[in-house]
């Protein structure tokens, strides 16, 4: 894996987020929570954020790699 890259893999019941390094892992987590959980913020240090309330989280089957 290239520096700062990540891979998100799910079989529908288990989820793995793997980064090539610490920064890649962080990017993978941010990508997952933004794309699949709807969590976002304008700036990391500001209080403006969106965190939808959900009683159930469904993770689709996927195998995503980004550099």
N, C-alpha and C positions, 0 to 999 in steps of 0.2 A: 504494500500500500504506500502511496505517496504521502509525504508529510502533510498533515492537517486534513487528510481524507478520512472518510468514515463509511461504514456499511451498516444498514439497518435491515435485519432479517426477522421475519415472523412467519410461523406456520399456521397462524390463526389462534394459537393457544399460548405460545411462548414467544417472547420478544428479546432480541439481542441487539444492542447498539455497541459497535466496536469501532474504535478510532485507531489510526496509525500511531497517534501520540495523544497527549492530554488535550491539545487544542482540537484535534480531529474528533475525539470523543465528545467534547463540549459542543462542537458544531452538529454532531449527530443528534445529541439530546435536544438542542434548540430546534433543529429541523423537525424532529418527531413531534415535539410538543406543539409547535406552531401548525404543522400540516395536519396532524391527526387529532389533537386535543383542542385546537382553537385558542391556545394561549399565546398572547402577544403583549408586547410593551413598546412604547414609543422610544424611550431611552432606558438603558439598564438602571440608571440611578433615580429615575423619576417614578413617582407613585402612579402614573397613568399606565394601567395595565388592564388586560382583558383576560379573565379566568372564568370561562363558562362553568356553571354548576351542572354536573352530570351524576346520575345514580349508577350508570353502567358505562364502561369504556370497552368498545369493541375495536380490536386491532386486526386490520385486514392482513391476508397473506401478502408478503412482499419480500423482495430482495433488491434493495436499493444501494447503489454505491456511488459516491461523489468524491471528486478530487478537488 
